[in-house]
Amino acid sequence: MRGREVLFHSALCLFDSRSGAAQSVDVITRVRFRNLPDAALEAYLLAETPYDVAGSAKSEGLGIALLEAIHSDDPTALVGLPLIALSDMLMTAGYPLLGAQ
């Protein structure tokens, strides 16, 4: 991914068992990676051992140094569950996140 722009997709589906309605969304995060030399990438891999995450780059840790830019309507999507999208879906389903609505 070095020197490239990559699209990460975080899919989310919410099924409301009360009504049988389902909502789904694909939250896309556009990430531009720096064009770093092999030595820098190897040092990162040794320091953070990010083999359990998509792209082997943890933006919430040292991996942020690998990135030039991150673009998304839901910045939580790159790290894990897209919480802004989930909040929208829950409110649409009538779940009062902030109390009475």
C-alpha positions in Angstrom: 0.0 0.0 0.0 3.1 2.2 0.1 2.5 5.5 -1.7 -1.0 4.5 -2.6 -4.6 5.5 -1.7 -6.6 2.6 -0.3 -10.3 2.3 0.5 -11.3 0.5 3.7 -14.9 -0.7 3.9 -16.6 -1.2 7.3 -20.0 -2.8 6.7 -22.7 -2.5 9.3 -26.2 -4.0 9.5 -28.8 -3.4 12.2 -31.9 -5.7 12.4 -34.8 -4.4 14.5 -36.5 -7.6 15.8 -39.5 -5.5 16.9 -40.5 -4.4 13.3 -38.4 -6.8 11.2 -36.8 -3.8 9.5 -33.1 -4.0 8.6 -30.7 -1.2 7.9 -27.2 -1.6 6.3 -24.4 0.7 5.4 -20.9 0.5 3.9 -18.8 3.2 5.6 -15.8 3.9 3.4 -12.6 5.3 4.7 -10.1 6.7 2.2 -6.5 6.3 3.5 -3.4 7.7 1.7 -0.1 5.9 2.7 3.3 7.6 2.8 5.9 6.3 0.4 8.3 5.1 3.0 11.5 3.0 2.6 11.6 -0.7 3.5 13.7 0.0 6.6 11.0 2.3 8.0 8.3 -0.2 7.4 10.3 -3.0 8.9 11.0 -0.9 12.0 7.2 -0.2 12.3 6.4 -3.9 12.0 8.9 -4.8 14.7 7.7 -2.0 17.1 4.0 -2.6 16.8 3.5 -6.1 15.4 0.2 -5.1 13.8 -0.5 -8.4 12.1 -4.1 -8.7 13.6 -5.5 -5.6 11.8 -6.5 -4.8 8.2 -3.5 -3.5 6.3 -1.2 -4.2 9.2 -1.3 -0.5 10.1 -2.9 0.7 13.4 -3.9 4.3 12.9 -4.6 4.6 16.6 -0.9 3.8 17.4 2.5 4.3 15.8 1.0 3.3 12.4 -0.4 6.9 12.1 3.2 7.8 10.9 2.6 5.5 7.9 -0.3 7.7 6.7 -0.5 11.0 4.9 -4.2 11.4 5.2 -7.5 9.8 6.3 -10.9 10.8 4.9 -14.2 9.5 6.3 -17.6 10.6 7.4 -17.1 8.3 10.4 -13.5 8.3 11.7 -14.3 5.4 14.2 -14.8 3.1 11.2 -11.1 2.7 10.5 -10.3 1.5 14.0 -13.3 -0.8 14.4 -17.1 -0.4 14.7 -18.4 2.7 12.9 -20.0 4.4 15.8 -21.5 7.4 14.0 -23.2 5.2 11.5 -24.4 2.9 14.3 -25.8 5.9 16.3 -27.7 7.0 13.1 -29.1 3.5 12.6 -30.2 3.2 16.3 -31.9 6.6 16.3 -33.7 5.7 13.0 -34.9 2.5 14.7 -36.3 4.6 17.5 -33.8 3.7 20.1 -33.3 6.7 22.4 -29.5 7.0 22.7 -29.7 10.3 24.6 -32.8 9.6 26.6 -36.3 10.7 25.4 -36.3 11.9 21.8 
